[in-house]
Every structure is written in C-alpha cells, then in structure tokens.
C-alpha cells in the first residue's frame, strides 16, 4: 500500500514510534449481492477496499476516493456500518500504527472494476457465497453491512 506523503513527513519526525491513524474500509455491494474485493499488492491477500484519511478529508468522501483510486468503480455511500479501534500493528519496516477504522456500506454507480493503481494485484466482484477468504474483522464488516438495523456498530467494552 502506498504510504501517503503526510505520513512519510510525520515519520521523518517520529521515526517508527506508534502513530494513531484514521482508517476507512468499504463494503461495496451491488444489486446482485456481489461484493467488490481487491487483492493487495503488499501481502497478496484479498481484502475489502480500504485506506487512510488525508488531513482535513471527510470520511465519506475519502472512502469514495479510495474505491475510485483502487478499483475504478464509482460508488455512493449508503451508511456508516461500524467504527472500531484496531489492534496495534507493526509493518515490516518497523513502523508502528494503530487505526481507528470507519467502515461504510456503499453501492456502485458505474465504472468497470479493474486494477487502477499499484496497491492491488487483482480487483473483482464476487458473490457473497463464493468469494475469497477475508480476515475475521472484514467478515464482521460484511455481516454488519448486511444488517437490517441501520445504526453503526461500536464496541462498548475494552
């Protein structure tokens, strides 16, 4: 995943120390109940489209931008699905991060799903019942996005 310029500038000052970042994740479902997935270039695993907010950027605007940049699909936000603190993570280069992730449900407006940047190896639409395996957190995001209750899900205990 390409590291945003503002993070590189912060890293010049703080080195590998922990950095708290706002993350965004997308559950894009079409009318046929297919889901948009990307196969990441950094680790080769399939995932939901995701990214990091740029300074001053609105989360709903950012997730639409990330989907367009990664997949060439134009999408519209339906709702906020969940927000949660993800566990601390250390990247192979030693950078330590922790994300506060906002997950959104979206629907496609147009565009053909394709690899649109260097962050993905593959991009495609998959039936919910026949798709690549995802992380437990991403599975929760999908389940929460399909709930009839439209309220966002959040943790109430640590």
C-alpha positions, 0 to 999 in steps of 0.5 A: 500500500502506498504510504501517503506523503503526510505520513512519510513527513510525520515519520521523518519526525517520529521515526517508527514510534506508534502513530494513531491513524484514521482508517476507512474500509468499504463494503461495496455491494451491488444489486446482485449481492456481489461484493467488490474485493481487491487483492493487495499488492503488499501481502497478496491477500484479498481484502475489502477496499480500504485506506487512510484519511488525508488531513482535513478529508471527510470520511465519506468522501475519502472512502469514495476516493479510495474505491475510485483510486483502487478499483475504478468503480464509482460508488455512493455511500449508503451508511456508516456500518461500524467504527472500531479501534484496531489492534496495534500493528507493526509493518515490516519496516518497523513502523508502528500504527494503530487505526481507528477504522470507519467502515461504510456500506456503499453501492456502485454507480458505474465504472468497470472494476479493474486494477487502477493503481499499484496497491492491488494485484487483482480487483473483482466482484464476487458473490457473497457465497463464493468469494475469497477468504477475508480476515475475521474483522472484514467478515464482521464488516460484511455481516454488519453491512448486511444488517437490517438495523441501520445504526453503526456498530461500536464496541462498548467494552475494552 
